[in-house]
Amino acid sequence: MRDKVALVTGASSGIGRATAIRLASEGAVVMAVGRNQGELGALRDEAHEFDAVVKPHLADLTETSQVDRLVADTVESYGRLDILVNAAGIIKNGSIETTTLADWDKMMNVNLRSMFYLTQKCIPHLVATKGNIVNVSSVTGLRAFPNVLAYCVSKAGTDQFTRCTALEMAPKGVRVNAVNPGVIVTNLHKRGGMNDDAYKVFLDNAKNTHPLGRPGTPEEVADLIAFLASDQAGWITGTTY
C-alpha cells in the first residue's frame, strides 16, 4: 500500500472507517469520504497518531456535482488514484407491502446509483494506475431476508454491478471485487431506525445464525478489503466474498 492513493466512502463510521484506518496503516494515502464532519475529523486525528495520511472530504454522494468535485480533488491533490472502496450505504426496514417509494428511491440512490456514478468517474484514473475497486455489499445480496426488501435488492444490484464491471475492466487491468458481510457491529441498523433493545436482540441472534457464534467486527471486514485491494490479490477479480 505504500504511496498508493485510496478513496474510501462511508468513512465516517463502521466498515468504511475501519477500512480507511487499515489502508492508511499500511502506508496508503486515504481520501476519507463521509457525511459527518466531526467523525471524519476524529478519523484524521487517529491516523495522525501513527503518522498516516487521511484527508477528510465531506460529501453527499447522491449529488453528482459533489462526486465530480470529490474525484477532481483527489486527483488534483495526489496526482493519481489506485484504490476505490465503495463502503457508503444505508438500511431501512420495509416489506413489499410497507416500503414507501421514497424509502425505495433513497436506498437505491445511496447504495447503488451513487456507487455507479462514483465508479464511472474514477475508472479513467484507475485504468491509468491499473488500480482496483472493492465494493461493500452484504449477505442480503446473496440471500433473501424478510422486511429489508429495498436493501436486499440494492445489494443484489451491487453484486451484479461488481461482476459486470470486473468483466468489462479486466482487459484494462482493473480488478473489481466485493465483500458480503453478515452481521457486523456498526451503527448501520440503529441509523436505519432500530432501537437499542431490538438491536441487542439482533446481535444476540447472530450466535445462532453465524457458524462462529458471534457477529463480526468492522476491522475483520477491513482486513479482507485490504487484502483484495493489495497486490497479493492480483489474480482475483469479479468475486463476492
Phi and psi in degrees as GROMACS dihedral restraints (atoms count N, CA, C in turn):
[ dihedral_restraints ]
;  ai    aj    ak    al  type     phi  dphi    fc
    3     4     5     6     1   -55.3    20    10
    4     5     6     7     1   123.0    20    10
    6     7     8     9     1    70.7    20    10
    7     8     9    10     1     4.8    20    10
    9    10    11    12     1   -80.5    20    10
   10    11    12    13     1   153.9    20    10
   12    13    14    15     1  -109.8    20    10
   13    14    15    16     1   124.5    20    10
   15    16    17    18     1  -119.7    20    10
   16    17    18    19     1   137.9    20    10
   18    19    20    21     1  -110.1    20    10
   19    20    21    22     1   120.3    20    10
   21    22    23    24     1  -122.0    20    10
   22    23    24    25     1   119.8    20    10
   24    25    26    27     1   -91.9    20    10
   25    26    27    28     1   166.1    20    10
   27    28    29    30     1    64.3    20    10
   28    29    30    31     1    28.7    20    10
   30    31    32    33     1   -82.8    20    10
   31    32    33    34     1    -1.1    20    10
   33    34    35    36     1   -69.8    20    10
   34    35    36    37     1   -25.9    20    10
   36    37    38    39     1  -161.7    20    10
   37    38    39    40     1   173.2    20    10
   39    40    41    42     1    60.0    20    10
   40    41    42    43     1  -138.9    20    10
   42    43    44    45     1   -64.7    20    10
   43    44    45    46     1   -38.8    20    10
   45    46    47    48     1   -62.2    20    10
   46    47    48    49     1   -43.6    20    10
   48    49    50    51     1   -64.7    20    10
   49    50    51    52     1   -46.4    20    10
   51    52    53    54     1   -61.4    20    10
   52    53    54    55     1   -36.4    20    10
   54    55    56    57     1   -68.4    20    10
   55    56    57    58     1   -41.6    20    10
   57    58    59    60     1   -59.4    20    10
   58    59    60    61     1   -44.8    20    10
   60    61    62    63     1   -64.3    20    10
   61    62    63    64     1   -42.4    20    10
   63    64    65    66     1   -63.3    20    10
   64    65    66    67     1   -46.3    20    10
   66    67    68    69     1   -68.0    20    10
   67    68    69    70     1   -39.4    20    10
   69    70    71    72     1   -64.2    20    10
   70    71    72    73     1   -37.4    20    10
   72    73    74    75     1   -66.7    20    10
   73    74    75    76     1   -22.0    20    10
   75    76    77    78     1   -90.8    20    10
   76    77    78    79     1     1.4    20    10
   78    79    80    81     1   107.1    20    10
   79    80    81    82     1    -1.8    20    10
   81    82    83    84     1   -75.3    20    10
   82    83    84    85     1   150.2    20    10
   84    85    86    87     1   -87.8    20    10
   85    86    87    88     1   124.6    20    10
   87    88    89    90     1  -115.2    20    10
   88    89    90    91     1   123.9    20    10
   90    91    92    93     1   -90.1    20    10
   91    92    93    94     1   108.6    20    10
   93    94    95    96     1   -99.2    20    10
   94    95    96    97     1   117.0    20    10
   96    97    98    99     1  -108.5    20    10
   97    98    99   100     1   133.6    20    10
   99   100   101   102     1  -165.7    20    10
  100   101   102   103     1  -176.0    20    10
  102   103   104   105     1  -113.9    20    10
  103   104   105   106     1     2.0    20    10
  105   106   107   108     1  -116.0    20    10
  106   107   108   109     1   104.7    20    10
  108   109   110   111     1   -63.7    20    10
  109   110   111   112     1   -39.7    20    10
  111   112   113   114     1   -62.2    20    10
  112   113   114   115     1   -44.4    20    10
  114   115   116   117     1   -67.6    20    10
  115   116   117   118     1   -37.0    20    10
  117   118   119   120     1   -65.5    20    10
  118   119   120   121     1   -38.1    20    10
  120   121   122   123     1   -64.6    20    10
  121   122   123   124     1   -40.0    20    10
  123   124   125   126     1   -64.8    20    10
  124   125   126   127     1   -37.3    20    10
  126   127   128   129     1   -63.1    20    10
  127   128   129   130     1   -44.8    20    10
  129   130   131   132     1   -60.4    20    10
  130   131   132   133     1   -43.6    20    10
  132   133   134   135     1   -65.2    20    10
  133   134   135   136     1   -39.1    20    10
  135   136   137   138     1   -63.6    20    10
  136   137   138   139     1   -40.9    20    10
  138   139   140   141     1   -65.4    20    10
  139   140   141   142     1   -35.8    20    10
  141   142   143   144     1   -62.4    20    10
  142   143   144   145     1   -27.5    20    10
  144   145   146   147     1   -63.1    20    10
  145   146   147   148     1   -27.1    20    10
  147   148   149   150     1  -118.1    20    10
  148   149   150   151     1    32.8    20    10
  150   151   152   153     1    58.2    20    10
  151   152   153   154     1    33.4    20    10
  153   154   155   156     1   -99.0    20    10
  154   155   156   157     1   160.6    20    10
  156   157   158   159     1  -110.0    20    10
  157   158   159   160     1   112.4    20    10
  159   160   161   162     1  -126.9    20    10
  160   161   162   163     1   121.1    20    10
  162   163   164   165     1  -105.4    20    10
  163   164   165   166     1   113.9    20    10
  165   166   167   168     1   -70.8    20    10
  166   167   168   169     1   143.3    20    10
  168   169   170   171     1  -140.1    20    10
  169   170   171   172     1   110.3    20    10
  171   172   173   174     1   -79.3    20    10
  172   173   174   175     1   124.8    20    10
  174   175   176   177     1  -159.5    20    10
  175   176   177   178     1   147.7    20    10
  177   178   179   180     1  -101.0    20    10
  178   179   180   181     1   108.1    20    10
  180   181   182   183     1   -71.7    20    10
  181   182   183   184     1    -8.9    20    10
  183   184   185   186     1   -80.9    20    10
  184   185   186   187     1    -9.4    20    10
  186   187   188   189     1   -98.2    20    10
  187   188   189   190     1   113.5    20    10
  189   190   191   192     1   -61.9    20    10
  190   191   192   193     1   -34.5    20    10
  192   193   194   195     1   -64.9    20    10
  193   194   195   196     1   -34.7    20    10
  195   196   197   198     1   -71.7    20    10
  196   197   198   199     1   -34.6    20    10
  198   199   200   201     1   -64.5    20    10
  199   200   201   202     1   -43.1    20    10
  201   202   203   204     1   -58.1    20    10
  202   203   204   205     1   -45.2    20    10
  204   205   206   207     1   -66.0    20    10
  205   206   207   208     1   -37.7    20    10
  207   208   209   210     1   -60.0    20    10
  208   209   210   211     1   -49.5    20    10
  210   211   212   213     1   -65.6    20    10
  211   212   213   214     1   -42.6    20    10
  213   214   215   216     1   -63.0    20    10
  214   215   216   217     1   -41.9    20    10
  216   217   218   219     1   -63.1    20    10
  217   218   219   220     1   -41.5    20    10
  219   220   221   222     1   -61.8    20    10
  220   221   222   223     1   -49.9    20    10
  222   223   224   225     1   -71.5    20    10
  223   224   225   226     1   -38.3    20    10
  225   226   227   228     1   -67.0    20    10
  226   227   228   229     1   -34.8    20    10
  228   229   230   231     1   -75.4    20    10
  229   230   231   232     1   -38.0    20    10
  231   232   233   234     1  -122.8    20    10
  232   233   234   235     1    -6.5    20    10
  234   235   236   237     1    79.5    20    10
  235   236   237   238     1    -0.3    20    10
  237   238   239   240     1  -167.8    20    10
  238   239   240   241     1   170.1    20    10
  240   241   242   243     1  -144.7    20    10
  241   242   243   244     1   124.9    20    10
  243   244   245   246     1  -109.4    20    10
  244   245   246   247     1   -31.3    20    10
  246   247   248   249     1  -138.0    20    10
  247   248   249   250     1   133.2    20    10
  249   250   251   252     1  -120.5    20    10
  250   251   252   253     1   123.4    20    10
  252   253   254   255     1  -115.5    20    10
  253   254   255   256     1   111.5    20    10
  255   256   257   258     1   -90.7    20    10
  256   257   258   259     1    90.9    20    10
  258   259   260   261     1  -110.6    20    10
  259   260   261   262     1    -5.3    20    10
  261   262   263   264     1   -68.6    20    10
  262   263   264   265     1   137.0    20    10
  264   265   266   267     1  -172.4    20    10
  265   266   267   268     1   157.2    20    10
  267   268   269   270     1  -133.6    20    10
  268   269   270   271     1   163.2    20    10
  270   271   272   273     1  -141.1    20    10
  271   272   273   274     1   148.3    20    10
  273   274   275   276     1  -152.4    20    10
  274   275   276   277     1   139.6    20    10
  276   277   278   279     1   -69.0    20    10
  277   278   279   280     1   152.4    20    10
  279   280   281   282     1   161.9    20    10
  280   281   282   283     1   137.0    20    10
  282   283   284   285     1  -100.1    20    10
  283   284   285   286     1  -176.3    20    10
  285   286   287   288     1   -62.8    20    10
  286   287   288   289     1   -25.0    20    10
  288   289   290   291     1   -87.9    20    10
  289   290   291   292     1   -25.5    20    10
  291   292   293   294     1  -115.0    20    10
  292   293   294   295     1   -12.9    20    10
  294   295   296   297     1   -69.8    20    10
  295   296   297   298     1   123.0    20    10
  297   298   299   300     1   -78.9    20    10
  298   299   300   301     1   157.8    20    10
  300   301   302   303     1   -63.4    20    10
  301   302   303   304     1   -33.7    20    10
  303   304   305   306     1   -64.8    20    10
  304   305   306   307     1   -42.9    20    10
  306   307   308   309     1   -66.5    20    10
  307   308   309   310     1   -41.1    20    10
  309   310   311   312     1   -58.0    20    10
  310   311   312   313     1   -50.4    20    10
  312   313   314   315     1   -62.3    20    10
  313   314   315   316     1   -40.1    20    10
  315   316   317   318     1   -64.4    20    10
  316   317   318   319     1   -44.1    20    10
  318   319   320   321     1   -68.1    20    10
  319   320   321   322     1   -38.6    20    10
  321   322   323   324     1   -66.7    20    10
  322   323   324   325     1   -38.6    20    10
  324   325   326   327     1   -66.3    20    10
  325   326   327   328     1   -45.2    20    10
  327   328   329   330     1   -76.5    20    10
  328   329   330   331     1   -47.6    20    10
  330   331   332   333     1   -81.4    20    10
  331   332   333   334     1   -26.2    20    10
  333   334   335   336     1  -125.7    20    10
  334   335   336   337     1   -54.3    20    10
  336   337   338   339     1   -62.7    20    10
  337   338   339   340     1   -45.1    20    10
  339   340   341   342     1   -66.2    20    10
  340   341   342   343     1   -35.2    20    10
  342   343   344   345     1   -64.5    20    10
  343   344   345   346     1   -42.7    20    10
  345   346   347   348     1   -59.4    20    10
  346   347   348   349     1   -48.5    20    10
  348   349   350   351     1   -68.2    20    10
  349   350   351   352     1   -44.1    20    10
  351   352   353   354     1   -62.2    20    10
  352   353   354   355     1   -44.2    20    10
  354   355   356   357     1   -60.4    20    10
  355   356   357   358     1   -44.7    20    10
  357   358   359   360     1   -58.4    20    10
  358   359   360   361     1   -41.8    20    10
  360   361   362   363     1   -71.2    20    10
  361   362   363   364     1   -28.3    20    10
  363   364   365   366     1   -84.2    20    10
  364   365   366   367     1   -22.1    20    10
  366   367   368   369     1   -52.8    20    10
  367   368   369   370     1   -47.5    20    10
  369   370   371   372     1   -58.1    20    10
  370   371   372   373     1   -36.5    20    10
  372   373   374   375     1   -75.1    20    10
  373   374   375   376     1   -34.3    20    10
  375   376   377   378     1   -71.5    20    10
  376   377   378   379     1   -34.3    20    10
  378   379   380   381     1   -62.7    20    10
  379   380   381   382     1   -39.9    20    10
  381   382   383   384     1   -63.2    20    10
  382   383   384   385     1   -32.3    20    10
  384   385   386   387     1  -103.7    20    10
  385   386   387   388     1    -0.3    20    10
  387   388   389   390     1    51.1    20    10
  388   389   390   391     1    50.7    20    10
  390   391   392   393     1   -84.7    20    10
  391   392   393   394     1  -159.5    20    10
  393   394   395   396     1  -154.0    20    10
  394   395   396   397     1   166.3    20    10
  396   397   398   399     1  -127.6    20    10
  397   398   399   400     1   138.4    20    10
  399   400   401   402     1  -126.0    20    10
  400   401   402   403     1   121.3    20    10
  402   403   404   405     1   -99.2    20    10
  403   404   405   406     1   137.2    20    10
  405   406   407   408     1   -92.9    20    10
  406   407   408   409     1   108.6    20    10
  408   409   410   411     1  -103.6    20    10
  409   410   411   412     1  -139.8    20    10
  411   412   413   414     1  -164.9    20    10
  412   413   414   415     1   158.2    20    10
  414   415   416   417     1   -58.9    20    10
  415   416   417   418     1   -24.6    20    10
  417   418   419   420     1   -70.8    20    10
  418   419   420   421     1   -12.8    20    10
  420   421   422   423     1   -77.2    20    10
  421   422   423   424     1   -20.9    20    10
  423   424   425   426     1  -100.0    20    10
  424   425   426   427     1   -26.7    20    10
  426   427   428   429     1  -136.0    20    10
  427   428   429   430     1   154.3    20    10
  429   430   431   432     1   -84.0    20    10
  430   431   432   433     1   137.1    20    10
  432   433   434   435     1  -129.0    20    10
  433   434   435   436     1   143.6    20    10
  435   436   437   438     1   -75.7    20    10
  436   437   438   439     1   149.9    20    10
  438   439   440   441     1    68.4    20    10
  439   440   441   442     1    16.5    20    10
  441   442   443   444     1  -136.4    20    10
  442   443   444   445     1    48.4    20    10
  444   445   446   447     1   -55.2    20    10
  445   446   447   448     1   -56.6    20    10
  447   448   449   450     1   -63.5    20    10
  448   449   450   451     1   -38.6    20    10
  450   451   452   453     1   -63.0    20    10
  451   452   453   454     1   -46.3    20    10
  453   454   455   456     1   -57.9    20    10
  454   455   456   457     1   -46.0    20    10
  456   457   458   459     1   -64.9    20    10
  457   458   459   460     1   -40.5    20    10
  459   460   461   462     1   -63.7    20    10
  460   461   462   463     1   -36.3    20    10
  462   463   464   465     1   -79.1    20    10
  463   464   465   466     1   -31.4    20    10
  465   466   467   468     1   -63.1    20    10
  466   467   468   469     1   -38.4    20    10
  468   469   470   471     1   -64.1    20    10
  469   470   471   472     1   -38.2    20    10
  471   472   473   474     1   -60.1    20    10
  472   473   474   475     1   -42.1    20    10
  474   475   476   477     1   -64.8    20    10
  475   476   477   478     1   -44.8    20    10
  477   478   479   480     1   -69.3    20    10
  478   479   480   481     1   -36.2    20    10
  480   481   482   483     1   -59.5    20    10
  481   482   483   484     1   -41.4    20    10
  483   484   485   486     1   -60.5    20    10
  484   485   486   487     1   -48.9    20    10
  486   487   488   489     1   -66.0    20    10
  487   488   489   490     1   -44.9    20    10
  489   490   491   492     1   -64.7    20    10
  490   491   492   493     1   -44.6    20    10
  492   493   494   495     1   -65.2    20    10
  493   494   495   496     1   -39.2    20    10
  495   496   497   498     1   -60.7    20    10
  496   497   498   499     1   -42.9    20    10
  498   499   500   501     1   -66.0    20    10
  499   500   501   502     1   -40.8    20    10
  501   502   503   504     1   -72.3    20    10
  502   503   504   505     1   -34.0    20    10
  504   505   506   507     1   -94.2    20    10
  505   506   507   508     1   -11.5    20    10
  507   508   509   510     1   -56.1    20    10
  508   509   510   511     1   -42.4    20    10
  510   511   512   513     1   -62.6    20    10
  511   512   513   514     1   -19.3    20    10
  513   514   515   516     1   -98.7    20    10
  514   515   516   517     1     5.8    20    10
  516   517   518   519     1    83.6    20    10
  517   518   519   520     1    12.8    20    10
  519   520   521   522     1  -102.2    20    10
  520   521   522   523     1   123.5    20    10
  522   523   524   525     1   -92.0    20    10
  523   524   525   526     1   148.2    20    10
  525   526   527   528     1  -139.4    20    10
  526   527   528   529     1   122.1    20    10
  528   529   530   531     1  -136.0    20    10
  529   530   531   532     1   169.7    20    10
  531   532   533   534     1  -138.4    20    10
  532   533   534   535     1   153.4    20    10
  534   535   536   537     1  -113.0    20    10
  535   536   537   538     1   142.4    20    10
  537   538   539   540     1  -124.8    20    10
  538   539   540   541     1    75.4    20    10
  540   541   542   543     1   -66.7    20    10
  541   542   543   544     1   153.8    20    10
  543   544   545   546     1   -83.1    20    10
  544   545   546   547     1  -138.0    20    10
  546   547   548   549     1   -75.7    20    10
  547   548   549   550     1   122.5    20    10
  549   550   551   552     1  -121.3    20    10
  550   551   552   553     1   139.2    20    10
  552   553   554   555     1   -78.0    20    10
  553   554   555   556     1    97.5    20    10
  555   556   557   558     1  -140.0    20    10
  556   557   558   559     1  -173.7    20    10
  558   559   560   561     1   -93.1    20    10
  559   560   561   562     1     6.3    20    10
  561   562   563   564     1   -56.2    20    10
  562   563   564   565     1   -51.1    20    10
  564   565   566   567     1   -72.0    20    10
  565   566   567   568     1   -35.8    20    10
  567   568   569   570     1   -65.0    20    10
  568   569   570   571     1   -40.0    20    10
  570   571   572   573     1   -68.2    20    10
  571   572   573   574     1   -23.0    20    10
  573   574   575   576     1   -82.5    20    10
  574   575   576   577     1    -2.4    20    10
  576   577   578   579     1   116.2    20    10
  577   578   579   580     1    -0.4    20    10
  579   580   581   582     1   -80.1    20    10
  580   581   582   583     1   128.5    20    10
  582   583   584   585     1   -79.6    20    10
  583   584   585   586     1   172.8    20    10
  585   586   587   588     1   -60.7    20    10
  586   587   588   589     1   -43.1    20    10
  588   589   590   591     1   -64.8    20    10
  589   590   591   592     1   -44.6    20    10
  591   592   593   594     1   -66.0    20    10
  592   593   594   595     1   -35.9    20    10
  594   595   596   597     1   -68.2    20    10
  595   596   597   598     1   -36.6    20    10
  597   598   599   600     1   -62.5    20    10
  598   599   600   601     1   -43.8    20    10
  600   601   602   603     1   -62.5    20    10
  601   602   603   604     1   -40.7    20    10
  603   604   605   606     1   -59.8    20    10
  604   605   606   607     1   -45.3    20    10
  606   607   608   609     1   -68.9    20    10
  607   608   609   610     1   -40.3    20    10
  609   610   611   612     1   -60.7    20    10
  610   611   612   613     1   -35.8    20    10
  612   613   614   615     1   -68.0    20    10
  613   614   615   616     1   -19.8    20    10
  615   616   617   618     1   -62.4    20    10
  616   617   618   619     1   -23.2    20    10
  618   619   620   621     1   -62.0    20    10
  619   620   621   622     1   -29.7    20    10
  621   622   623   624     1   -93.7    20    10
  622   623   624   625     1   -28.5    20    10
  624   625   626   627     1   -95.5    20    10
  625   626   627   628     1   -11.8    20    10
  627   628   629   630     1  -114.3    20    10
  628   629   630   631     1   130.8    20    10
  630   631   632   633     1   -55.4    20    10
  631   632   633   634     1   -33.7    20    10
  633   634   635   636     1   -83.1    20    10
  634   635   636   637     1    -1.7    20    10
  636   637   638   639     1    77.2    20    10
  637   638   639   640     1    22.9    20    10
  639   640   641   642     1  -161.3    20    10
  640   641   642   643     1   159.9    20    10
  642   643   644   645     1   -74.0    20    10
  643   644   645   646     1   167.0    20    10
  645   646   647   648     1   -93.3    20    10
  646   647   648   649     1   175.0    20    10
  648   649   650   651     1  -113.8    20    10
  649   650   651   652     1   154.6    20    10
  651   652   653   654     1   -56.8    20    10
  652   653   654   655     1   -35.8    20    10
  654   655   656   657     1   -65.1    20    10
  655   656   657   658     1   -34.7    20    10
  657   658   659   660     1   -67.1    20    10
  658   659   660   661     1   -38.5    20    10
  660   661   662   663     1   -69.6    20    10
  661   662   663   664     1   -39.3    20    10
  663   664   665   666     1   -61.1    20    10
  664   665   666   667     1   -34.9    20    10
  666   667   668   669     1   -61.4    20    10
  667   668   669   670     1   -41.9    20    10
  669   670   671   672     1   -69.0    20    10
  670   671   672   673     1   -40.9    20    10
  672   673   674   675     1   -60.4    20    10
  673   674   675   676     1   -43.7    20    10
  675   676   677   678     1   -62.1    20    10
  676   677   678   679     1   -39.4    20    10
  678   679   680   681     1   -63.5    20    10
  679   680   681   682     1   -48.9    20    10
  681   682   683   684     1   -63.0    20    10
  682   683   684   685     1   -30.5    20    10
  684   685   686   687     1   -82.1    20    10
  685   686   687   688     1    -8.3    20    10
  687   688   689   690     1   -94.5    20    10
  688   689   690   691     1   168.8    20    10
  690   691   692   693     1   -67.5    20    10
  691   692   693   694     1   -17.2    20    10
  693   694   695   696     1   -64.6    20    10
  694   695   696   697     1   -22.6    20    10
  696   697   698   699     1  -103.0    20    10
  697   698   699   700     1    30.4    20    10
  699   700   701   702     1   -63.6    20    10
  700   701   702   703     1   -13.3    20    10
  702   703   704   705     1  -116.4    20    10
  703   704   705   706     1    19.4    20    10
  705   706   707   708     1  -115.0    20    10
  706   707   708   709     1   122.8    20    10
  708   709   710   711     1  -153.4    20    10
  709   710   711   712     1   153.4    20    10
  711   712   713   714     1    76.1    20    10
  712   713   714   715     1    18.6    20    10
  714   715   716   717     1   -98.8    20    10
  715   716   717   718     1   155.3    20    10
  717   718   719   720     1  -128.3    20    10
  718   719   720   721     1   103.0    20    10
